[in-house]
């Protein structure tokens, strides 16, 4: 009844109607099955309200936990772009205004704007992101750091999917360290050159040199 299956199909499944008559189900109930397209019962409404209260409580009393979970969900839908969203409140506000002025905003840009507005709120509440770090970032989770910041995951980098993100995490999870970007690329085959360039722009690779080769003439 709740999802209007009888109204959509035009008939009751099998001998359901005959069984309802036999069991003394009121005629008004049977007729309502034919008319209701969607029913939102009180219990369903209560469940939504209870969930809303839980979310609101976390947003007020445990804001970093709230934003960590929220941005995680956005990143799972490719709705979080680390390069666009970790530059501070002014940069985020400029991007929001830029998108609002566009006459032909795409569905993806609208999705990004929703996240940008949440990031702006996050910044205005005094919170900030830690820079993505090759050795500290998780593949998919936003980590709350000891100094009260959020550390974005690798998957928050635009164009870097979960497979490549997990490859990056696996390359460092057992304490491995690398002396060059060349070594990182060799150890993480699912990470493309475009991903490496994004990691460099975000400062995730620190001062790591491009090559492991030693220049004998360096310093002369």
N, C-alpha and C positions, 0 to 999 in steps of 0.2 A: 504494500500500500504506500509506504513512505516514498518510494522512488517512482511511483506512478506506472508500474509495469503493465497493469491492466489497461489503463488509459492509452498507453503507447501501442499496445498490441491489439486493443479492441476486444479482447476476450480473456476470460480466466483460463489459467493453465489446466489442462486435463478436466477432471470432474470436480474441481475445487468449488465451483458455485453450487453444485448439487450437494456436496458435503456440508457446505455452510448452511444451506436450507435445512438439511437433515438434522444438523446440530442446533437449530434454532437461532442462528445468527440473524439479528434484526435486518429488515430490508433496507433501512437507511444506511447501514454499514456497507452492505453489498453495493448499493448505488454509489456510495462515496468512493468505493474502489474504482468505479468506472469514470469518475469525474476528477479525482485528485491527480494533478500532474507531479506534485512534489509536496511532501509533508515535513514540516520542521517541528518535531515533538518537543515538549517542555524539557525532557531529560537531555535531549541533544543541545538545546539552548543553554541549559545549566552547565553542561560540560564545556561549552565554548567560553562561557563567562568565567568559570573556575580557571580555565587555562589562561585567560586574559589577566586574571588577578595574579597568577603565578609569575607570568612574564613581567607584569608591572612591578611586582615585588623585587624581582632580580634586577630590573633596570634601575630601581631606586637604591636598593641596599647592597647589591653585588654587581655594580655596573660593568666591571671588567669581565666578569663571567658572562654577563648578558651579551656584551659586544663580541666577545670571543665566539660564542655560539651563533650569534646573528651573522657575523662576517663569514664564519665557516659555511653556513647555509648559502650565503650569497656566492661564495667562491665555488661551491659545488655546482652552481648553475652558470658558471662563467660570468658572474656579475660583480667580480672584484678585480680591479686592475691595480696592482701594487705600485706601478710607476705613476699612475694617475692619482692615487689616493693616499700616499704616505708622505707627501710633501708639505703637510701643515695646512692650517685652516685657510690661509689666504689663497694658496694654490688651489685648494678644493673649491672655494667660493668662486674663483675665476672660471674654473671648469664648469661649474653649475651654470653660471651666467652665460658662458659660451654656448652651452647646449640649449639653454632656454631661448636664445636668439636665433637658433637654426630653424629655418622654415620647414625642413624635411627631416626631422629626427627619426632615426631608425628604431626598431623595436629593441635592439641591443643597447642603443644609446639611452633609451628610456629606462631600461633595466639598470644601466650604470648610474643614471641620475638618481634613482632610488637609493642606491648604495652610497653615492656621493653625499646625499643629504644626511644619511645616517653617520657617515664619517665626519661631516662638518659638525654635527651635534656632538659626536665623540670628542672632537678637538675642542669645541667650545666648553665642554665640561672639564677641560684641563687634562685630557688624556692624549697620549701620542703613541705612534708605532715605533718599535725598535727596528733598525735596519735588518733586512733579511740576511742571514748568516749561513754560510755553507756548512758550518759545523754545529750550529745551534737550532736552526729552523727545522720544523717537522715537515713531513710531506704534505699533509692536508690540514693540520690543526693550527689554530691561532693560540700561541702559548703566552700565558701571563708571566712576565719576567719578575725577578726579585725586586727590581726598582719600579714596579708598577706600570710597565708599558706592555703593549701587545706586540708579540713577535710574529709577523705574518709567515705562512707556510710557503713552500716552493710553488704550490699550485696557484697561489695568488698572483703569480707572474703571468701576464696575458700571453696566451698561446702555449703555455707549458702545461700539458695535461697530467693526469694523475700517474700514468705509467712512468713518465720522465721524472716527476716529482719523487716517486718512490725509489727510482733508480738513484737519484741524488742522495736521498736519505740512506739507502743501503750502502752507498760508497763510503759513508763516514760513520755509520752506527757503531762499528766496533773499534772506534778510536783511530781509524786511518787518517793520516794527514797527507797533504800534497804540497809539493814545492813549486808547482807551476800549473798554469791553466791547461797546458798540453797534457799533463798527467791526469787532471780532472776529466778532460774529454776522453782520454783513453780508458779510464776506469768506469765511465758512465756512458755506455754506447747509445742509450736512448735519449741522451741530451744532445740536441743539435747545436750547430754553431750560432743559430739565432737565439737559442736559449742562453748560451754562454755570453753573448753580447748583452742580453737583458740582465743577467746576473752581474756583469761588470758595471753596467749603468747604475744598478741599485747598490753597488758597493759590497755585494755579497762575497766577493772573492778577495776583498781587502787589497793589499799591495802585491798580490801574487803576480810574478812575472809570466810572460807568455810562454817561454820555453824553459826547459830544464838544462839546456846547454849553457856552459860557462863561457863568457866572453873574456878571453885572456887579456885583451887590451883595455878592458873597462877600468877606469881609474887613472889611465895614463894620459 
